Amino acid sequence: MGSTKEQTVVLNKCHRASFPKKAPQPLHCTEGEKDLISHNARSPVPRQNKTLRIHLRTHASPECNVCFKMFPDKQSLMRHNRVHTGERPFVCSECGAKFTQRGNLTTHLRTHTGEKPFVCSECKEAFSQNAHLIRHVRTHTGEKPYRCRLCKQSYATKTSLDLHVRIHAGKKPFPCKFCGRGFADKTNLKSHERIHTGEKPYVCFECNKAFTQSNDLTRHLKLHNGKQTYPCDKCPLKFAYEENLKQHYIRHEKNRGDFQQRSRLIADA
């Protein structure tokens, strides 16, 4: 390659794409930038893709000799190598937990100190990690930067997108240890397993009634709070739950049908 930024190498199909025919996503590596190298640090280029691997070496990118990921500098590679060696040199003085990186230890220590230095400018809610604040801010802005290449649906977090992509691929890598049923993510698996264990971790602080799911507790709390957030647009009644409103609408339709039938009988008499 030359020295100008205009000269570009293009990988026609992303080696990470699960559906390359439907969703080709070219990768561009422009000299002077490290977008392709950064991409490869997250997921290695297959060894058989010799053209791309040879090109990446023109950037003098340090390469892991175990998993073949490439990194922008030797320090990043050194930190990465701890994943393979199991080395965890940073130890928590409070509980003895060990970490591969100092930043992870710093974040962990906040679980002991309760420190939450990252504050939302909109609602003042505080967080222990900047990444958590960034995700939270999207609830205010509505930003959804992670987009599915197949159906164009967007998500606020990469975790949500990864889960969505598994649904496209039909992947359910988390099986229930009780019945073998598979799930696309650990959260749904854990929620399901409570059916088997009977665990009810969500407890109402008003009456101590316990629930297996957090949304069940939220619905229950509306009864205590007297919140009736679902109004009927046909009469003055309001309901705490959407399901109750739907049942109410069915009664409206039934009463309407009965009224029409009675009207026809009177007209025919």
C-alpha positions as protocol buffer text, in pm:
chain_id: "A"
residue {
  index: 1
  type: MET
  ca { x: 0 y: 0 z: 0 }
}
residue {
  index: 2
  type: GLY
  ca { x: 100 y: 360 z: -51 }
}
residue {
  index: 3
  type: SER
  ca { x: 114 y: 634 z: 207 }
}
residue {
  index: 4
  type: THR
  ca { x: -210 y: 813 z: 126 }
}
residue {
  index: 5
  type: LYS
  ca { x: -531 y: 762 z: 319 }
}
residue {
  index: 6
  type: GLU
  ca { x: -723 y: 730 z: -7 }
}
residue {
  index: 7
  type: GLN
  ca { x: -571 y: 390 z: -82 }
}
residue {
  index: 8
  type: THR
  ca { x: -801 y: 127 z: 62 }
}
residue {
  index: 9
  type: VAL
  ca { x: -809 y: -250 z: 96 }
}
residue {
  index: 10
  type: VAL
  ca { x: -1158 y: -399 z: 100 }
}
residue {
  index: 11
  type: LEU
  ca { x: -1264 y: -731 z: 248 }
}
residue {
  index: 12
  type: ASN
  ca { x: -1583 y: -806 z: 50 }
}
residue {
  index: 13
  type: LYS
  ca { x: -1749 y: -1016 z: 320 }
}
residue {
  index: 14
  type: CYS
  ca { x: -1709 y: -974 z: 693 }
}
residue {
  index: 15
  type: HIS
  ca { x: -1558 y: -1299 z: 825 }
}
residue {
  index: 16
  type: ARG
  ca { x: -1782 y: -1267 z: 1133 }
}
residue {
  index: 17
  type: ALA
  ca { x: -2109 y: -1242 z: 937 }
}
residue {
  index: 18
  type: SER
  ca { x: -2344 y: -1532 z: 1009 }
}
residue {
  index: 19
  type: PHE
  ca { x: -2544 y: -1461 z: 693 }
}
residue {
  index: 20
  type: PRO
  ca { x: -2291 y: -1329 z: 436 }
}
residue {
  index: 21
  type: LYS
  ca { x: -2517 y: -1381 z: 132 }
}
residue {
  index: 22
  type: LYS
  ca { x: -2801 y: -1178 z: 279 }
}
residue {
  index: 23
  type: ALA
  ca { x: -2596 y: -926 z: 468 }
}
residue {
  index: 24
  type: PRO
  ca { x: -2255 y: -854 z: 313 }
}
residue {
  index: 25
  type: GLN
  ca { x: -2067 y: -599 z: 517 }
}
residue {
  index: 26
  type: PRO
  ca { x: -1744 y: -482 z: 355 }
}
residue {
  index: 27
  type: LEU
  ca { x: -1458 y: -393 z: 586 }
}
residue {
  index: 28
  type: HIS
  ca { x: -1232 y: -109 z: 483 }
}
residue {
  index: 29
  type: CYS
  ca { x: -875 y: -75 z: 605 }
}
residue {
  index: 30
  type: THR
  ca { x: -739 y: 269 z: 526 }
}
residue {
  index: 31
  type: GLU
  ca { x: -372 y: 328 z: 596 }
}
residue {
  index: 32
  type: GLY
  ca { x: -333 y: 567 z: 885 }
}
residue {
  index: 33
  type: GLU
  ca { x: -644 y: 423 z: 1054 }
}
residue {
  index: 34
  type: LYS
  ca { x: -692 y: 99 z: 1250 }
}
residue {
  index: 35
  type: ASP
  ca { x: -1057 y: 18 z: 1199 }
}
residue {
  index: 36
  type: LEU
  ca { x: -991 y: -324 z: 1050 }
}
residue {
  index: 37
  type: ILE
  ca { x: -727 y: -407 z: 1311 }
}
residue {
  index: 38
  type: SER
  ca { x: -964 y: -307 z: 1590 }
}
residue {
  index: 39
  type: HIS
  ca { x: -1230 y: -530 z: 1435 }
}
residue {
  index: 40
  type: ASN
  ca { x: -985 y: -820 z: 1426 }
}
residue {
  index: 41
  type: ALA
  ca { x: -896 y: -768 z: 1791 }
}
residue {
  index: 42
  type: ARG
  ca { x: -1258 y: -850 z: 1874 }
}
residue {
  index: 43
  type: SER
  ca { x: -1276 y: -1155 z: 1646 }
}
residue {
  index: 44
  type: PRO
  ca { x: -983 y: -1312 z: 1462 }
}
residue {
  index: 45
  type: VAL
  ca { x: -964 y: -1348 z: 1087 }
}
residue {
  index: 46
  type: PRO
  ca { x: -963 y: -1719 z: 991 }
}
residue {
  index: 47
  type: ARG
  ca { x: -613 y: -1853 z: 926 }
}
residue {
  index: 48
  type: GLN
  ca { x: -710 y: -1958 z: 573 }
}
residue {
  index: 49
  type: ASN
  ca { x: -778 y: -1593 z: 482 }
}
residue {
  index: 50
  type: LYS
  ca { x: -412 y: -1538 z: 397 }
}
residue {
  index: 51
  type: THR
  ca { x: -462 y: -1223 z: 188 }
}
residue {
  index: 52
  type: LEU
  ca { x: -616 y: -1026 z: 472 }
}
residue {
  index: 53
  type: ARG
  ca { x: -376 y: -1159 z: 736 }
}
residue {
  index: 54
  type: ILE
  ca { x: -74 y: -1066 z: 524 }
}
residue {
  index: 55
  type: HIS
  ca { x: -221 y: -719 z: 470 }
}
residue {
  index: 56
  type: LEU
  ca { x: -279 y: -667 z: 841 }
}
residue {
  index: 57
  type: ARG
  ca { x: 87 y: -740 z: 910 }
}
residue {
  index: 58
  type: THR
  ca { x: 181 y: -439 z: 694 }
}
residue {
  index: 59
  type: HIS
  ca { x: 53 y: -234 z: 987 }
}
residue {
  index: 60
  type: ALA
  ca { x: 298 y: -413 z: 1219 }
}
residue {
  index: 61
  type: SER
  ca { x: 9 y: -536 z: 1431 }
}
residue {
  index: 62
  type: PRO
  ca { x: 113 y: -770 z: 1717 }
}
residue {
  index: 63
  type: GLU
  ca { x: -62 y: -1106 z: 1680 }
}
residue {
  index: 64
  type: CYS
  ca { x: -165 y: -1354 z: 1950 }
}
residue {
  index: 65
  type: ASN
  ca { x: -2 y: -1690 z: 1870 }
}
residue {
  index: 66
  type: VAL
  ca { x: -286 y: -1878 z: 2044 }
}
residue {
  index: 67
  type: CYS
  ca { x: -607 y: -1736 z: 1894 }
}
residue {
  index: 68
  type: PHE
  ca { x: -457 y: -1521 z: 1613 }
}
residue {
  index: 69
  type: LYS
  ca { x: -626 y: -1198 z: 1717 }
}
residue {
  index: 70
  type: MET
  ca { x: -433 y: -885 z: 1623 }
}
residue {
  index: 71
  type: PHE
  ca { x: -386 y: -578 z: 1841 }
}
residue {
  index: 72
  type: PRO
  ca { x: -286 y: -216 z: 1781 }
}
residue {
  index: 73
  type: ASP
  ca { x: 17 y: -235 z: 2015 }
}
residue {
  index: 74
  type: LYS
  ca { x: 226 y: -477 z: 2224 }
}
residue {
  index: 75
  type: GLN
  ca { x: 75 y: -360 z: 2553 }
}
residue {
  index: 76
  type: SER
  ca { x: -274 y: -455 z: 2434 }
}
residue {
  index: 77
  type: LEU
  ca { x: -144 y: -796 z: 2328 }
}
residue {
  index: 78
  type: MET
  ca { x: 23 y: -844 z: 2667 }
}
residue {
  index: 79
  type: ARG
  ca { x: -305 y: -773 z: 2847 }
}
residue {
  index: 80
  type: HIS
  ca { x: -488 y: -1009 z: 2612 }
}
residue {
  index: 81
  type: ASN
  ca { x: -239 y: -1294 z: 2674 }
}
residue {
  index: 82
  type: ARG
  ca { x: -361 y: -1314 z: 3035 }
}
residue {
  index: 83
  type: VAL
  ca { x: -685 y: -1461 z: 2899 }
}
residue {
  index: 84
  type: HIS
  ca { x: -485 y: -1765 z: 2784 }
}
residue {
  index: 85
  type: THR
  ca { x: -233 y: -1787 z: 3071 }
}
residue {
  index: 86
  type: GLY
  ca { x: -491 y: -1734 z: 3345 }
}
residue {
  index: 87
  type: GLU
  ca { x: -270 y: -1469 z: 3506 }
}
residue {
  index: 88
  type: ARG
  ca { x: -465 y: -1228 z: 3728 }
}
residue {
  index: 89
  type: PRO
  ca { x: -212 y: -994 z: 3886 }
}
residue {
  index: 90
  type: PHE
  ca { x: -458 y: -738 z: 4027 }
}
residue {
  index: 91
  type: VAL
  ca { x: -605 y: -853 z: 4360 }
}
residue {
  index: 92
  type: CYS
  ca { x: -888 y: -695 z: 4562 }
}
residue {
  index: 93
  type: SER
  ca { x: -770 y: -620 z: 4917 }
}
residue {
  index: 94
  type: GLU
  ca { x: -1127 y: -655 z: 5046 }
}
residue {
  index: 95
  type: CYS
  ca { x: -1238 y: -996 z: 4918 }
}
residue {
  index: 96
  type: GLY
  ca { x: -940 y: -1144 z: 4734 }
}
residue {
  index: 97
  type: ALA
  ca { x: -1102 y: -1138 z: 4388 }
}
residue {
  index: 98
  type: LYS
  ca { x: -841 y: -1132 z: 4110 }
}
residue {
  index: 99
  type: PHE
  ca { x: -848 y: -951 z: 3778 }
}
residue {
  index: 100
  type: THR
  ca { x: -650 y: -945 z: 3454 }
}
residue {
  index: 101
  type: GLN
  ca { x: -657 y: -565 z: 3425 }
}
residue {
  index: 102
  type: ARG
  ca { x: -620 y: -282 z: 3674 }
}
residue {
  index: 103
  type: GLY
  ca { x: -927 y: -106 z: 3537 }
}
residue {
  index: 104
  type: ASN
  ca { x: -1142 y: -410 z: 3616 }
}
residue {
  index: 105
  type: LEU
  ca { x: -1013 y: -408 z: 3974 }
}
residue {
  index: 106
  type: THR
  ca { x: -1092 y: -37 z: 4007 }
}
residue {
  index: 107
  type: THR
  ca { x: -1447 y: -101 z: 3887 }
}
residue {
  index: 108
  type: HIS
  ca { x: -1484 y: -398 z: 4123 }
}
residue {
  index: 109
  type: LEU
  ca { x: -1371 y: -197 z: 4426 }
}
residue {
  index: 110
  type: ARG
  ca { x: -1675 y: 27 z: 4385 }
}
residue {
  index: 111
  type: THR
  ca { x: -1895 y: -270 z: 4482 }
}
residue {
  index: 112
  type: HIS
  ca { x: -1729 y: -247 z: 4825 }
}
residue {
  index: 113
  type: THR
  ca { x: -1714 y: 131 z: 4858 }
}
residue {
  index: 114
  type: GLY
  ca { x: -2053 y: 205 z: 4699 }
}
residue {
  index: 115
  type: GLU
  ca { x: -1888 y: 479 z: 4493 }
}
residue {
  index: 116
  type: LYS
  ca { x: -2092 y: 588 z: 4190 }
}
residue {
  index: 117
  type: PRO
  ca { x: -1894 y: 863 z: 4017 }
}
residue {
  index: 118
  type: PHE
  ca { x: -2086 y: 865 z: 3687 }
}
residue {
  index: 119
  type: VAL
  ca { x: -2400 y: 1079 z: 3714 }
}
residue {
  index: 120
  type: CYS
  ca { x: -2676 y: 1127 z: 3456 }
}
residue {
  index: 121
  type: SER
  ca { x: -2718 y: 1497 z: 3376 }
}
residue {
  index: 122
  type: GLU
  ca { x: -3089 y: 1443 z: 3301 }
}
residue {
  index: 123
  type: CYS
  ca { x: -3217 y: 1263 z: 3610 }
}
residue {
  index: 124
  type: LYS
  ca { x: -2911 y: 1260 z: 3840 }
}
residue {
  index: 125
  type: GLU
  ca { x: -2909 y: 880 z: 3870 }
}
residue {
  index: 126
  type: ALA
  ca { x: -2556 y: 764 z: 3952 }
}
residue {
  index: 127
  type: PHE
  ca { x: -2361 y: 463 z: 3827 }
}
residue {
  index: 128
  type: SER
  ca { x: -2044 y: 281 z: 3925 }
}
residue {
  index: 129
  type: GLN
  ca { x: -1933 y: 238 z: 3562 }
}
residue {
  index: 130
  type: ASN
  ca { x: -1924 y: 480 z: 3272 }
}
residue {
  index: 131
  type: ALA
  ca { x: -2054 y: 208 z: 3038 }
}
residue {
  index: 132
  type: HIS
  ca { x: -2366 y: 177 z: 3255 }
}
residue {
  index: 133
  type: LEU
  ca { x: -2419 y: 553 z: 3239 }
}
residue {
  index: 134
  type: ILE
  ca { x: -2388 y: 551 z: 2859 }
}
residue {
  index: 135
  type: ARG
  ca { x: -2653 y: 277 z: 2833 }
}
residue {
  index: 136
  type: HIS
  ca { x: -2878 y: 466 z: 3076 }
}
residue {
  index: 137
  type: VAL
  ca { x: -2851 y: 795 z: 2884 }
}
residue {
  index: 138
  type: ARG
  ca { x: -2996 y: 618 z: 2581 }
}
residue {
  index: 139
  type: THR
  ca { x: -3322 y: 573 z: 2773 }
}
residue {
  index: 140
  type: HIS
  ca { x: -3349 y: 954 z: 2765 }
}
residue {
  index: 141
  type: THR
  ca { x: -3223 y: 1013 z: 2410 }
}
residue {
  index: 142
  type: GLY
  ca { x: -3384 y: 709 z: 2249 }
}
residue {
  index: 143
  type: GLU
  ca { x: -3055 y: 637 z: 2071 }
}
residue {
  index: 144
  type: LYS
  ca { x: -3023 y: 281 z: 1939 }
}
residue {
  index: 145
  type: PRO
  ca { x: -2682 y: 257 z: 1771 }
}
residue {
  index: 146
  type: TYR
  ca { x: -2669 y: -123 z: 1733 }
}
residue {
  index: 147
  type: ARG
  ca { x: -2852 y: -228 z: 1417 }
}
residue {
  index: 148
  type: CYS
  ca { x: -2929 y: -577 z: 1287 }
}
residue {
  index: 149
  type: ARG
  ca { x: -2792 y: -625 z: 934 }
}
residue {
  index: 150
  type: LEU
  ca { x: -3072 y: -866 z: 848 }
}
residue {
  index: 151
  type: CYS
  ca { x: -3392 y: -690 z: 953 }
}
residue {
  index: 152
  type: LYS
  ca { x: -3261 y: -339 z: 1032 }
}
residue {
  index: 153
  type: GLN
  ca { x: -3405 y: -345 z: 1385 }
}
residue {
  index: 154
  type: SER
  ca { x: -3202 y: -127 z: 1623 }
}
residue {
  index: 155
  type: TYR
  ca { x: -3103 y: -170 z: 1986 }
}
residue {
  index: 156
  type: ALA
  ca { x: -2960 y: 47 z: 2261 }
}
residue {
  index: 157
  type: THR
  ca { x: -2699 y: -211 z: 2371 }
}
residue {
  index: 158
  type: LYS
  ca { x: -2471 y: -457 z: 2195 }
}
residue {
  index: 159
  type: THR
  ca { x: -2591 y: -729 z: 2434 }
}
residue {
  index: 160
  type: SER
  ca { x: -2948 y: -683 z: 2309 }
}
residue {
  index: 161
  type: LEU
  ca { x: -2832 y: -696 z: 1947 }
}
residue {
  index: 162
  type: ASP
  ca { x: -2629 y: -1014 z: 2010 }
}
residue {
  index: 163
  type: LEU
  ca { x: -2936 y: -1178 z: 2162 }
}
residue {
  index: 164
  type: HIS
  ca { x: -3147 y: -1069 z: 1863 }
}
residue {
  index: 165
  type: VAL
  ca { x: -2893 y: -1212 z: 1616 }
}
residue {
  index: 166
  type: ARG
  ca { x: -2906 y: -1547 z: 1799 }
}
residue {
  index: 167
  type: ILE
  ca { x: -3281 y: -1552 z: 1738 }
}
residue {
  index: 168
  type: HIS
  ca { x: -3220 y: -1510 z: 1363 }
}
residue {
  index: 169
  type: ALA
  ca { x: -2964 y: -1790 z: 1371 }
}
residue {
  index: 170
  type: GLY
  ca { x: -3184 y: -2011 z: 1587 }
}
residue {
  index: 171
  type: LYS
  ca { x: -2906 y: -2041 z: 1844 }
}
residue {
  index: 172
  type: LYS
  ca { x: -3002 y: -2134 z: 2199 }
}
residue {
  index: 173
  type: PRO
  ca { x: -2669 y: -2198 z: 2371 }
}
residue {
  index: 174
  type: PHE
  ca { x: -2800 y: -2190 z: 2729 }
}
residue {
  index: 175
  type: PRO
  ca { x: -2982 y: -2517 z: 2821 }
}
residue {
  index: 176
  type: CYS
  ca { x: -3192 y: -2564 z: 3135 }
}
residue {
  index: 177
  type: LYS
  ca { x: -3017 y: -2810 z: 3368 }
}
residue {
  index: 178
  type: PHE
  ca { x: -3355 y: -2943 z: 3480 }
}
residue {
  index: 179
  type: CYS
  ca { x: -3545 y: -3004 z: 3156 }
}
residue {
  index: 180
  type: GLY
  ca { x: -3294 y: -2936 z: 2878 }
}
residue {
  index: 181
  type: ARG
  ca { x: -3491 y: -2655 z: 2716 }
}
residue {
  index: 182
  type: GLY
  ca { x: -3260 y: -2410 z: 2537 }
}
residue {
  index: 183
  type: PHE
  ca { x: -3251 y: -2031 z: 2568 }
}
residue {
  index: 184
  type: ALA
  ca { x: -3085 y: -1756 z: 2369 }
}
residue {
  index: 185
  type: ASP
  ca { x: -2952 y: -1574 z: 2677 }
}
residue {
  index: 186
  type: LYS
  ca { x: -2868 y: -1641 z: 3042 }
}
residue {
  index: 187
  type: THR
  ca { x: -3131 y: -1402 z: 3177 }
}
residue {
  index: 188
  type: ASN
  ca { x: -3420 y: -1596 z: 3024 }
}
residue {
  index: 189
  type: LEU
  ca { x: -3259 y: -1923 z: 3133 }
}
residue {
  index: 190
  type: LYS
  ca { x: -3231 y: -1806 z: 3493 }
}
residue {
  index: 191
  type: SER
  ca { x: -3590 y: -1683 z: 3486 }
}
residue {
  index: 192
  type: HIS
  ca { x: -3709 y: -2018 z: 3349 }
}
residue {
  index: 193
  type: GLU
  ca { x: -3518 y: -2226 z: 3605 }
}
residue {
  index: 194
  type: ARG
  ca { x: -3714 y: -2060 z: 3886 }
}
residue {
  index: 195
  type: ILE
  ca { x: -4014 y: -2260 z: 3763 }
}
residue {
  index: 196
  type: HIS
  ca { x: -3822 y: -2572 z: 3866 }
}
residue {
  index: 197
  type: THR
  ca { x: -3662 y: -2438 z: 4186 }
}
residue {
  index: 198
  type: GLY
  ca { x: -3961 y: -2239 z: 4312 }
}
residue {
  index: 199
  type: GLU
  ca { x: -3730 y: -1945 z: 4387 }
}
residue {
  index: 200
  type: LYS
  ca { x: -3913 y: -1613 z: 4426 }
}
residue {
  index: 201
  type: PRO
  ca { x: -3650 y: -1341 z: 4472 }
}
residue {
  index: 202
  type: TYR
  ca { x: -3876 y: -1042 z: 4407 }
}
residue {
  index: 203
  type: VAL
  ca { x: -4056 y: -952 z: 4731 }
}
residue {
  index: 204
  type: CYS
  ca { x: -4321 y: -683 z: 4784 }
}
residue {
  index: 205
  type: PHE
  ca { x: -4210 y: -450 z: 5064 }
}
residue {
  index: 206
  type: GLU
  ca { x: -4575 y: -378 z: 5147 }
}
residue {
  index: 207
  type: CYS
  ca { x: -4715 y: -729 z: 5203 }
}
residue {
  index: 208
  type: ASN
  ca { x: -4409 y: -957 z: 5162 }
}
residue {
  index: 209
  type: LYS
  ca { x: -4568 y: -1145 z: 4873 }
}
residue {
  index: 210
  type: ALA
  ca { x: -4292 y: -1294 z: 4656 }
}
residue {
  index: 211
  type: PHE
  ca { x: -4265 y: -1337 z: 4280 }
}
residue {
  index: 212
  type: THR
  ca { x: -4044 y: -1524 z: 4037 }
}
residue {
  index: 213
  type: GLN
  ca { x: -4030 y: -1236 z: 3785 }
}
residue {
  index: 214
  type: SER
  ca { x: -3958 y: -867 z: 3840 }
}
residue {
  index: 215
  type: ASN
  ca { x: -4239 y: -760 z: 3604 }
}
residue {
  index: 216
  type: ASP
  ca { x: -4488 y: -960 z: 3814 }
}
residue {
  index: 217
  type: LEU
  ca { x: -4378 y: -762 z: 4120 }
}
residue {
  index: 218
  type: THR
  ca { x: -4413 y: -435 z: 3926 }
}
residue {
  index: 219
  type: ARG
  ca { x: -4769 y: -525 z: 3830 }
}
residue {
  index: 220
  type: HIS
  ca { x: -4848 y: -624 z: 4189 }
}
residue {
  index: 221
  type: LEU
  ca { x: -4716 y: -295 z: 4330 }
}
residue {
  index: 222
  type: LYS
  ca { x: -4971 y: -106 z: 4121 }
}
residue {
  index: 223
  type: LEU
  ca { x: -5242 y: -256 z: 4341 }
}
residue {
  index: 224
  type: HIS
  ca { x: -5081 y: -103 z: 4651 }
}
residue {
  index: 225
  type: ASN
  ca { x: -5012 y: 227 z: 4481 }
}
residue {
  index: 226
  type: GLY
  ca { x: -5365 y: 250 z: 4347 }
}
residue {
  index: 227
  type: LYS
  ca { x: -5230 y: 322 z: 4000 }
}
residue {
  index: 228
  type: GLN
  ca { x: -5483 y: 256 z: 3729 }
}
residue {
  index: 229
  type: THR
  ca { x: -5292 y: 350 z: 3419 }
}
residue {
  index: 230
  type: TYR
  ca { x: -5511 y: 179 z: 3157 }
}
residue {
  index: 231
  type: PRO
  ca { x: -5833 y: 380 z: 3096 }
}
residue {
  index: 232
  type: CYS
  ca { x: -6124 y: 249 z: 2890 }
}
residue {
  index: 233
  type: ASP
  ca { x: -6208 y: 481 z: 2600 }
}
residue {
  index: 234
  type: LYS
  ca { x: -6570 y: 363 z: 2600 }
}
residue {
  index: 235
  type: CYS
  ca { x: -6654 y: 431 z: 2967 }
}
residue {
  index: 236
  type: PRO
  ca { x: -6502 y: 604 z: 3274 }
}
residue {
  index: 237
  type: LEU
  ca { x: -6342 y: 285 z: 3416 }
}
residue {
  index: 238
  type: LYS
  ca { x: -5965 y: 250 z: 3458 }
}
residue {
  index: 239
  type: PHE
  ca { x: -5755 y: -59 z: 3519 }
}
residue {
  index: 240
  type: ALA
  ca { x: -5421 y: -139 z: 3681 }
}
residue {
  index: 241
  type: TYR
  ca { x: -5333 y: -405 z: 3423 }
}
residue {
  index: 242
  type: GLU
  ca { x: -5357 y: -404 z: 3045 }
}
residue {
  index: 243
  type: GLU
  ca { x: -5492 y: -761 z: 3055 }
}
residue {
  index: 244
  type: ASN
  ca { x: -5786 y: -646 z: 3266 }
}
residue {
  index: 245
  type: LEU
  ca { x: -5861 y: -367 z: 3021 }
}
residue {
  index: 246
  type: LYS
  ca { x: -5864 y: -617 z: 2733 }
}
residue {
  index: 247
  type: GLN
  ca { x: -6109 y: -840 z: 2923 }
}
residue {
  index: 248
  type: HIS
  ca { x: -6322 y: -532 z: 2989 }
}
residue {
  index: 249
  type: TYR
  ca { x: -6331 y: -450 z: 2617 }
}
residue {
  index: 250
  type: ILE
  ca { x: -6454 y: -803 z: 2548 }
}
residue {
  index: 251
  type: ARG
  ca { x: -6747 y: -740 z: 2784 }
}
residue {
  index: 252
  type: HIS
  ca { x: -6820 y: -414 z: 2600 }
}
residue {
  index: 253
  type: GLU
  ca { x: -6836 y: -604 z: 2272 }
}
residue {
  index: 254
  type: LYS
  ca { x: -7055 y: -876 z: 2423 }
}
residue {
  index: 255
  type: ASN
  ca { x: -7296 y: -620 z: 2569 }
}
residue {
  index: 256
  type: ARG
  ca { x: -7306 y: -442 z: 2234 }
}
residue {
  index: 257
  type: GLY
  ca { x: -7392 y: -770 z: 2061 }
}
residue {
  index: 258
  type: ASP
  ca { x: -7667 y: -846 z: 2315 }
}
residue {
  index: 259
  type: PHE
  ca { x: -7811 y: -497 z: 2267 }
}
residue {
  index: 260
  type: GLN
  ca { x: -7817 y: -535 z: 1888 }
}
residue {
  index: 261
  type: GLN
  ca { x: -7986 y: -876 z: 1917 }
}
residue {
  index: 262
  type: ARG
  ca { x: -8254 y: -738 z: 2150 }
}
residue {
  index: 263
  type: SER
  ca { x: -8311 y: -447 z: 1913 }
}
residue {
  index: 264
  type: ARG
  ca { x: -8369 y: -686 z: 1622 }
}
residue {
  index: 265
  type: LEU
  ca { x: -8614 y: -895 z: 1828 }
}
residue {
  index: 266
  type: ILE
  ca { x: -8812 y: -582 z: 1922 }
}
residue {
  index: 267
  type: ALA
  ca { x: -8817 y: -468 z: 1559 }
}
residue {
  index: 268
  type: ASP
  ca { x: -8942 y: -809 z: 1440 }
}
residue {
  index: 269
  type: ALA
  ca { x: -9219 y: -829 z: 1706 }
}
